[in-house]
Amino acid sequence: MKIFVDGDGCPVVDLTIEIAKSYDIDVVVVKNYCHEIYDDYANIITVDKSSDSADYYIVNNATNGDIVVTQDYGLAAMALAKNAMCITQNGLIITSDNINQLLERRHFNREMRRKHNKYTKFKKRDTKSDIYFENNLRKLIENLKK
């Protein structure tokens, strides 16, 4: 089992590495060359800046039983097809039961923004989000280790 982190702009990279260390699980953080991430424990992979380079690296290297940390539902859908588990930076566990709804909502919101030039502002991240993420990542790991 490995944990792959879609590292570009991900606020839980350090937290994911800390949790992975506690379970002695390998971590692969994939980021483009515009981001600076360093860690002695994690394997940091730097890819091209093109829009889906990190996604393609992750989906080409993730396997059955791996965990993918991403907020990109497209990447999550591809990872699920490879029998990897997915979790967002806010702790939402993405499964085959909810991915279609998430993709439909993403499409609907994109269309609304395009047609109406409306953009949503995301709430500022708080400690509750980190706690929820940590609890659910630990649950995923423990379920996979059984």
C-alpha positions as CSV (number, residue, x, y, z in Angstrom):
1,M,0.0,0.0,0.0
2,K,1.1,3.5,-0.9
3,I,-0.4,6.9,-0.4
4,F,-0.3,9.2,-3.5
5,V,-0.9,12.9,-2.9
6,D,-1.9,15.2,-5.7
7,G,0.4,17.8,-4.2
8,D,-0.3,20.9,-6.2
9,G,-2.0,23.3,-3.7
10,C,-2.9,20.5,-1.4
11,P,-3.2,21.8,2.2
12,V,-2.8,18.3,3.8
13,V,0.6,17.2,2.4
14,D,2.4,17.4,5.7
15,L,-0.5,15.9,7.7
16,T,-0.7,13.0,5.2
17,I,3.0,12.3,5.5
18,E,2.8,12.5,9.4
19,I,-0.1,9.9,9.4
20,A,1.7,7.7,6.8
21,K,4.8,7.7,9.0
22,S,2.8,6.5,12.0
23,Y,1.7,3.4,9.9
24,D,5.0,3.0,8.1
25,I,3.3,3.5,4.7
26,D,5.2,4.9,1.7
27,V,4.0,8.3,0.5
28,V,4.4,9.7,-3.0
29,V,3.8,13.4,-3.4
30,V,3.3,14.4,-7.0
31,K,3.6,18.1,-7.8
32,N,4.6,20.3,-10.7
33,Y,7.8,22.1,-10.8
34,C,6.2,25.4,-9.7
35,H,5.6,24.0,-6.2
36,E,8.4,23.5,-3.6
37,I,7.8,20.5,-1.4
38,Y,10.6,18.8,0.6
39,D,10.4,15.9,3.0
40,D,12.9,13.3,4.1
41,Y,10.2,10.6,4.4
42,A,8.1,11.0,1.3
43,N,9.1,10.4,-2.3
44,I,8.6,13.7,-4.0
45,I,7.9,13.5,-7.8
46,T,8.1,16.6,-9.9
47,V,6.2,16.6,-13.2
48,D,5.6,19.1,-16.0
49,K,3.4,22.1,-15.4
50,S,0.8,21.0,-17.9
51,S,-2.7,20.7,-16.4
52,D,-3.0,17.0,-15.9
53,S,0.6,15.8,-15.6
54,A,0.4,15.0,-11.9
55,D,-3.0,13.3,-12.4
56,Y,-1.5,11.1,-15.2
57,Y,1.5,10.2,-13.1
58,I,-0.7,9.2,-10.2
59,V,-3.2,7.1,-12.2
60,N,-0.4,5.4,-14.1
61,N,1.4,4.4,-10.8
62,A,-1.5,3.7,-8.4
63,T,-2.5,0.1,-7.9
64,N,-5.1,-1.9,-6.1
65,G,-5.1,-1.0,-2.4
66,D,-3.4,2.3,-2.7
67,I,-4.8,5.6,-1.4
68,V,-5.1,8.7,-3.5
69,V,-5.4,12.1,-1.8
70,T,-7.0,14.5,-4.3
71,Q,-9.7,17.1,-4.7
72,D,-9.9,16.4,-8.4
73,Y,-12.9,14.2,-9.1
74,G,-11.6,13.2,-12.5
75,L,-8.5,11.8,-11.0
76,A,-10.5,10.1,-8.3
77,A,-12.7,8.4,-11.0
78,M,-9.6,7.1,-12.8
79,A,-8.0,5.9,-9.5
80,L,-11.2,4.2,-8.5
81,A,-11.1,2.3,-11.8
82,K,-7.8,0.9,-10.7
83,N,-9.2,-0.2,-7.4
84,A,-7.4,2.6,-5.4
85,M,-9.2,4.3,-2.6
86,C,-9.7,8.1,-2.7
87,I,-10.1,10.8,-0.1
88,T,-10.3,14.6,-0.6
89,Q,-8.3,17.1,1.4
90,N,-11.5,17.7,3.4
91,G,-11.8,14.1,4.4
92,L,-14.6,13.0,2.0
93,I,-14.0,9.4,1.0
94,I,-14.8,9.0,-2.7
95,T,-16.2,5.7,-3.7
96,S,-17.9,4.1,-6.7
97,D,-21.2,4.9,-4.9
98,N,-20.7,8.7,-4.9
99,I,-18.3,9.5,-7.7
100,N,-21.1,9.9,-10.4
101,Q,-22.9,12.4,-8.2
102,L,-19.7,14.3,-7.6
103,L,-18.8,14.4,-11.3
104,E,-22.3,15.6,-12.2
105,R,-22.2,18.3,-9.6
106,R,-18.7,19.4,-10.9
107,H,-20.1,19.6,-14.4
108,F,-23.2,21.5,-13.3
109,N,-21.2,24.1,-11.3
110,R,-18.7,24.5,-14.2
111,E,-21.7,25.2,-16.6
112,M,-23.2,27.7,-14.1
113,R,-19.9,29.6,-13.8
114,R,-19.4,29.6,-17.6
115,K,-22.9,30.8,-18.4
116,H,-23.4,33.3,-15.5
117,N,-19.8,34.3,-14.8
118,K,-20.3,33.4,-11.2
119,Y,-17.5,32.2,-9.1
120,T,-17.9,30.7,-5.7
121,K,-15.5,31.4,-2.9
122,F,-14.4,28.5,-0.8
123,K,-14.6,28.8,3.0
124,K,-11.3,29.3,4.7
125,R,-9.8,26.0,5.9
126,D,-10.2,25.4,9.6
127,T,-8.9,22.8,12.1
128,K,-12.1,20.9,11.9
129,S,-11.3,20.0,8.2
130,D,-7.9,18.7,9.3
131,I,-9.4,16.6,12.1
132,Y,-12.1,15.2,9.7
133,F,-9.4,14.4,7.1
134,E,-7.1,12.7,9.6
135,N,-9.9,10.6,11.1
136,N,-11.1,9.4,7.7
137,L,-7.6,8.8,6.4
138,R,-6.8,6.7,9.4
139,K,-10.1,4.7,8.9
140,L,-9.1,4.0,5.2
141,I,-5.7,2.8,6.2
142,E,-7.0,0.6,9.0
143,N,-9.6,-0.9,6.7
144,L,-7.1,-1.6,4.0
145,K,-4.6,-3.2,6.5
146,K,-7.2,-5.8,7.6
